[in-house]
Amino acid sequence: MKTPEEIRQIGLRTIEEEAAAIGNLGNHLNEDFIRSVELILNSTGRVIVTGIGKSANIAAKLVSTFNSTGTPAGDLGMIRPGDVIICLSKSGDTPEIKVLLPLLRLMGNKLIGLVGNTESYLAKNSDLILNASVNREACPNNLAPTASTTAQLVMGDALAVALLECRGFSREDFARYHPGGALGKRLYLKVSDIYKFNEKPEVQINDDMRSVLLEISSKRLGATAVLNGRKLAGIITDGDIRRMLHRETPVENLKASDIMTRDPLTIDSGILVADALDLMRKNNITQILVMENEEYAGVIHLHDILKEGIL
């Protein structure tokens, strides 16, 4: 049995070996990589991604990445004339590859070989080659696909991101491709979409502590805005209430203005909820007062963001 430190060292060695393999990929970004991007950009079809064995798992992930970043993609069951095919294989010489390649060529589709061996059958029968070769696997026996599949994944991601940027694929485009998920919500959901479902806690600066406590308790947001007429003057949180109890001043003699935090942090209702979350994290708070047309409009709470699945 390995000691805890020996186990940690195995993990560290694996990470270092795979990082080294990825670091070497930059040397393989040659003219064929550029031509692959241009071929896909000019194609009227989709990108069909396929592989054998462990490479098939990487191919499935790349299909998802292409689809979510503006490049329509699919697997072999969807191949049509005009599609560009990317075939993944470390050796490029397996019997399966030699049977598959003639079938891929039946409709005259252009073939990009994402290979670990540039002298292989796959490489020699591809129109373009993406070189994802590695010196060795992270596996101590140099057998289990580890560094090689990581290299395939990274090279595929490099292709997808290059296509994304060449297309000018924006945050708004990404949101349209992910309308129901957390990723999409981070890109389109605004504070105005959710704060209106909350109560709107508020007291006036001269209100007594009983009024403040009732407002915070009844509205159940852990805070209340303090107004001077219609103008925002401050905020009182449940933390302010706890600190107040340690004072020697009798509670019945205090007003809202005596314990409020002046010039509170606020956020405009048109801001993205994801940005509101970042602001909460940065300031270590759980709620922010929302402003609309320069007037206090309500509160957005961390729990609202949790419900949307953004956190």
C-alpha positions as CSV (number, residue, x, y, z in Angstrom):
1,M,0.0,0.0,0.0
2,K,1.3,3.4,-0.9
3,T,1.8,6.1,1.8
4,P,-0.3,9.3,1.6
5,E,2.7,11.2,0.4
6,E,3.5,8.6,-2.3
7,I,-0.1,8.9,-3.5
8,R,0.1,12.6,-3.7
9,Q,3.3,12.4,-5.7
10,I,1.7,10.0,-8.2
11,G,-1.1,12.6,-8.7
12,L,1.4,15.4,-9.0
13,R,3.5,13.5,-11.5
14,T,0.5,12.7,-13.6
15,I,-0.5,16.4,-13.7
16,E,3.0,17.5,-14.6
17,E,3.3,15.0,-17.4
18,E,0.0,15.9,-18.9
19,A,0.8,19.6,-18.6
20,A,4.1,19.0,-20.4
21,A,2.2,17.2,-23.2
22,I,-0.2,20.1,-23.6
23,G,2.6,22.6,-23.5
24,N,4.2,21.0,-26.5
25,L,1.0,21.3,-28.6
26,G,1.8,24.9,-29.5
27,N,4.6,23.6,-31.7
28,H,2.1,21.7,-33.8
29,L,-0.1,24.7,-34.7
30,N,1.0,24.8,-38.3
31,E,-0.6,25.7,-41.6
32,D,-3.0,22.8,-41.4
33,F,-4.5,24.2,-38.2
34,I,-5.2,27.5,-40.0
35,R,-6.6,25.7,-43.1
36,S,-8.8,23.6,-40.9
37,V,-10.4,26.7,-39.3
38,E,-10.9,28.2,-42.8
39,L,-12.3,24.9,-44.2
40,I,-14.9,24.7,-41.4
41,L,-15.8,28.4,-41.6
42,N,-16.4,28.1,-45.4
43,S,-18.3,24.8,-45.1
44,T,-22.1,24.7,-45.8
45,G,-22.5,21.7,-43.6
46,R,-21.7,20.6,-40.1
47,V,-18.6,19.3,-38.4
48,I,-18.8,15.6,-37.9
49,V,-16.5,14.4,-35.1
50,T,-15.7,10.7,-34.6
51,G,-13.1,8.5,-32.9
52,I,-12.4,4.9,-31.9
53,G,-12.1,3.7,-28.3
54,K,-11.2,6.5,-25.8
55,S,-11.0,8.9,-28.6
56,A,-14.7,8.5,-29.2
57,N,-15.4,10.0,-25.7
58,I,-13.2,13.0,-26.6
59,A,-15.1,13.3,-29.9
60,A,-18.4,13.4,-28.1
61,K,-17.2,16.2,-25.9
62,L,-15.9,18.2,-28.9
63,V,-19.3,17.8,-30.6
64,S,-20.9,19.4,-27.5
65,T,-18.3,22.2,-27.5
66,F,-18.7,23.0,-31.2
67,N,-22.5,23.1,-30.9
68,S,-22.4,25.4,-27.9
69,T,-20.0,27.9,-29.5
70,G,-21.7,28.4,-32.8
71,T,-20.3,25.6,-35.0
72,P,-23.1,23.0,-35.8
73,A,-21.7,19.5,-35.2
74,G,-22.8,15.9,-34.9
75,D,-21.6,12.3,-35.1
76,L,-21.4,9.8,-37.9
77,G,-25.0,9.0,-37.8
78,M,-25.8,12.5,-39.1
79,I,-23.2,12.7,-42.0
80,R,-24.3,14.5,-45.1
81,P,-22.6,15.9,-48.3
82,G,-20.8,19.1,-47.5
83,D,-20.0,18.2,-43.9
84,V,-16.4,18.4,-42.7
85,I,-15.3,15.3,-40.8
86,I,-12.8,15.3,-37.9
87,C,-11.5,11.8,-37.1
88,L,-9.6,11.3,-33.8
89,S,-7.1,8.5,-33.2
90,K,-3.8,8.2,-31.3
91,S,-2.2,5.6,-33.5
92,G,-4.2,6.2,-36.7
93,D,-3.4,2.6,-37.7
94,T,-6.1,0.5,-36.0
95,P,-8.2,-2.0,-38.0
96,E,-11.3,0.0,-37.2
97,I,-9.8,3.2,-38.7
98,K,-8.8,1.4,-41.9
99,V,-12.3,0.1,-42.3
100,L,-13.9,3.4,-41.4
101,L,-12.0,5.8,-43.6
102,P,-13.2,4.5,-47.0
103,L,-16.8,4.9,-45.7
104,L,-16.1,8.5,-44.6
105,R,-14.9,9.2,-48.2
106,L,-18.0,7.9,-49.9
107,M,-19.7,11.3,-50.3
108,G,-16.5,13.2,-50.9
109,N,-16.4,14.9,-47.5
110,K,-13.2,16.7,-46.5
111,L,-11.4,14.8,-43.7
112,I,-9.3,16.3,-40.9
113,G,-7.2,13.8,-39.0
114,L,-6.6,14.7,-35.4
115,V,-3.8,12.2,-34.8
116,G,-1.1,11.2,-32.5
117,N,1.0,9.8,-35.3
118,T,1.6,11.9,-38.4
119,E,2.9,8.9,-40.3
120,S,-0.2,6.8,-39.7
121,Y,-2.8,5.5,-42.2
122,L,-5.2,8.1,-40.9
123,A,-2.8,11.0,-41.4
124,K,-1.8,9.9,-44.9
125,N,-5.5,9.6,-45.9
126,S,-6.6,12.9,-44.4
127,D,-6.9,16.2,-46.3
128,L,-5.6,18.1,-43.3
129,I,-3.7,17.0,-40.1
130,L,-4.0,18.3,-36.6
131,N,-1.0,16.9,-34.8
132,A,-1.8,15.9,-31.1
133,S,1.1,13.7,-30.6
134,V,2.7,13.2,-27.2
135,N,6.0,11.8,-26.1
136,R,4.5,9.3,-23.7
137,E,1.4,8.6,-21.7
138,A,1.1,9.6,-18.0
139,C,0.4,6.0,-17.3
140,P,3.6,4.4,-15.8
141,N,3.3,1.6,-18.4
142,N,2.9,4.1,-21.2
143,L,-0.3,2.3,-22.2
144,A,-3.5,3.8,-20.8
145,P,-4.7,6.8,-22.9
146,T,-4.0,9.7,-20.6
147,A,-1.8,12.4,-22.0
148,S,-2.8,11.5,-25.5
149,T,-6.6,12.0,-24.9
150,T,-5.9,15.2,-23.0
151,A,-3.9,16.5,-26.0
152,Q,-6.8,15.6,-28.3
153,L,-9.2,17.5,-26.2
154,V,-7.0,20.6,-26.0
155,M,-6.3,20.6,-29.7
156,G,-10.1,20.3,-30.4
157,D,-10.8,23.1,-27.9
158,A,-8.2,25.3,-29.7
159,L,-10.0,24.6,-33.0
160,A,-13.4,25.4,-31.4
161,V,-12.2,28.7,-29.8
162,A,-10.5,29.8,-33.0
163,L,-13.8,29.2,-34.9
164,L,-15.7,31.0,-32.1
165,E,-13.5,34.1,-32.4
166,C,-13.4,34.1,-36.2
167,R,-17.2,34.1,-36.2
168,G,-17.4,36.9,-33.6
169,F,-19.4,34.7,-31.3
170,S,-20.6,37.0,-28.5
171,R,-21.9,36.6,-25.0
172,E,-25.4,37.1,-26.3
173,D,-24.9,34.4,-28.9
174,F,-23.8,32.0,-26.2
175,A,-26.9,32.8,-24.2
176,R,-29.1,31.9,-27.1
177,Y,-27.4,28.5,-27.3
178,H,-27.9,27.9,-23.6
179,P,-31.3,29.6,-22.9
180,G,-32.3,27.3,-20.0
181,G,-29.1,26.5,-18.3
182,A,-27.0,28.2,-15.7
183,L,-24.4,29.3,-18.3
184,G,-27.1,31.1,-20.3
185,K,-28.6,32.7,-17.3
186,R,-25.3,34.2,-16.3
187,L,-25.3,35.9,-19.7
188,Y,-28.8,37.2,-19.9
189,L,-30.6,37.2,-16.5
190,K,-30.8,40.7,-15.1
191,V,-31.5,41.9,-11.6
192,S,-34.8,43.4,-12.8
193,D,-35.9,39.9,-13.7
194,I,-35.9,38.7,-10.2
195,Y,-35.9,41.5,-7.6
196,K,-39.6,42.3,-8.2
197,F,-40.6,39.0,-6.8
198,N,-39.3,40.0,-3.4
199,E,-40.9,42.2,-0.8
200,K,-39.6,45.8,-0.6
201,P,-38.5,46.5,2.9
202,E,-38.2,50.2,3.8
203,V,-38.4,52.5,6.9
204,Q,-37.9,56.2,7.4
205,I,-34.9,57.6,9.1
206,N,-36.9,58.7,12.2
207,D,-38.7,55.3,12.7
208,D,-38.1,53.6,16.0
209,M,-36.4,50.2,16.5
210,R,-39.7,48.4,16.8
211,S,-40.7,49.5,13.3
212,V,-37.2,48.5,12.0
213,L,-37.4,45.1,13.6
214,L,-40.9,44.4,12.3
215,E,-39.9,45.5,8.8
216,I,-36.9,43.3,8.6
217,S,-38.7,40.3,10.2
218,S,-41.9,40.6,8.0
219,K,-40.1,41.1,4.7
220,R,-37.6,38.3,5.4
221,L,-34.7,39.6,3.5
222,G,-32.3,40.2,6.4
223,A,-32.3,43.9,5.8
224,T,-34.3,47.1,5.2
225,A,-33.6,50.2,3.3
226,V,-33.7,53.5,5.2
227,L,-35.3,56.4,3.4
228,N,-35.4,60.1,3.9
229,G,-38.7,60.8,2.2
230,R,-38.1,59.0,-1.1
231,K,-34.3,59.4,-1.1
232,L,-32.2,56.4,0.0
233,A,-30.3,57.3,3.1
234,G,-28.9,54.0,4.3
235,I,-29.4,50.3,5.1
236,I,-30.0,48.3,8.3
237,T,-29.1,44.6,8.3
238,D,-29.8,41.9,10.8
239,G,-26.1,42.2,11.6
240,D,-26.6,45.9,12.5
241,I,-29.4,44.8,14.8
242,R,-27.1,42.3,16.6
243,R,-24.4,45.0,17.0
244,M,-27.0,47.4,18.4
245,L,-27.8,45.1,21.2
246,H,-24.3,45.4,22.5
247,R,-24.6,49.1,23.0
248,E,-25.3,50.7,26.3
249,T,-27.9,53.1,24.8
250,P,-31.5,51.9,25.5
251,V,-33.0,50.4,22.4
252,E,-36.2,52.4,22.9
253,N,-34.3,55.6,22.5
254,L,-32.7,54.7,19.1
255,K,-34.0,55.6,15.6
256,A,-33.3,54.0,12.3
257,S,-30.8,56.8,11.5
258,D,-28.7,55.9,14.6
259,I,-27.7,52.4,13.5
260,M,-28.0,52.5,9.7
261,T,-25.1,52.2,7.4
262,R,-24.9,55.4,5.4
263,D,-24.2,55.4,1.6
264,P,-25.0,51.7,1.2
265,L,-23.8,49.6,-1.6
266,T,-26.4,49.5,-4.4
267,I,-26.8,48.0,-7.9
268,D,-28.8,49.1,-10.9
269,S,-31.8,47.0,-11.9
270,G,-30.4,46.6,-15.4
271,I,-27.2,44.8,-14.2
272,L,-26.7,41.1,-14.9
273,V,-27.5,38.9,-11.9
274,A,-24.0,37.3,-12.4
275,D,-22.4,40.7,-11.8
276,A,-24.5,41.2,-8.7
277,L,-23.2,37.9,-7.4
278,D,-19.6,39.0,-8.1
279,L,-20.3,42.2,-6.1
280,M,-21.8,40.2,-3.2
281,R,-18.8,37.9,-3.1
282,K,-16.3,40.8,-3.3
283,N,-18.0,42.7,-0.4
284,N,-18.9,39.5,1.6
285,I,-22.6,40.4,1.8
286,T,-25.8,38.5,1.1
287,Q,-28.1,41.2,-0.2
288,I,-27.9,44.5,-2.2
289,L,-30.3,47.3,-2.6
290,V,-31.6,47.7,-6.1
291,M,-31.9,51.1,-7.7
292,E,-34.1,52.0,-10.7
293,N,-34.2,55.4,-12.3
294,E,-32.0,56.6,-9.3
295,E,-34.6,55.6,-6.8
296,Y,-34.7,52.7,-4.3
297,A,-36.7,49.8,-6.0
298,G,-36.1,46.7,-3.8
299,V,-33.6,44.1,-2.7
300,I,-31.8,41.2,-4.4
301,H,-30.7,38.4,-2.1
302,L,-28.2,35.7,-2.4
303,H,-31.0,33.2,-2.1
304,D,-32.6,34.5,-5.2
305,I,-29.4,33.8,-7.2
306,L,-29.2,30.3,-5.7
307,K,-32.7,29.6,-6.8
308,E,-31.7,30.4,-10.4
309,G,-28.8,28.0,-10.3
310,I,-26.3,30.6,-11.1
311,L,-24.0,30.2,-8.1
